[in-house]
Amino acid sequence: MGDRIGKPVSQRQLRVGEMIKQSLSMIFIRNEAKVPNLETNTITVTEVRMSPDLKIAKAYVLPLGGKDAEETINVLKEYSFLIRKILSQKVVMKFLPKLLFRKDESFEYAEKIENLIKQTNK
């Protein structure tokens, strides 16, 4: 997690990140972004991290069961303008941030740790 270094995350970043996470989640659940070839209601938004100037929102997402994650992320990246357009109707902000989609690795990480613990305890 390289972007933890430097200035601590401000309350404002956390608030805005949470707001965008909620809105994105709703958009995805209701399939409102109409992303071609993608059922967005199978996607979980696990976290949204805002840049300090609030101009960039990194959305960490996980497709159901973690399958086809790479393809899903690529489609989301390709159609982020569509998603952003819908988001602009839901979120009131002076500047709507640019959306960057990332695969949430934390579950895989947790699973690795769990497996390591199991192996150690044998």
Secondary structure, 3 states (H helix, E strand, C coil): CHHHCCCCCCHHHHHHHHHHHHHHHHHHHCCCCCCCCCCHHHEEEEEEEECCCCCEEEEEEEEHHHCCHHHHHHHHHHCHHHHHHHHHCCCCCCCCCEEEEEECCHHHHHHHHHHHHHHHCC
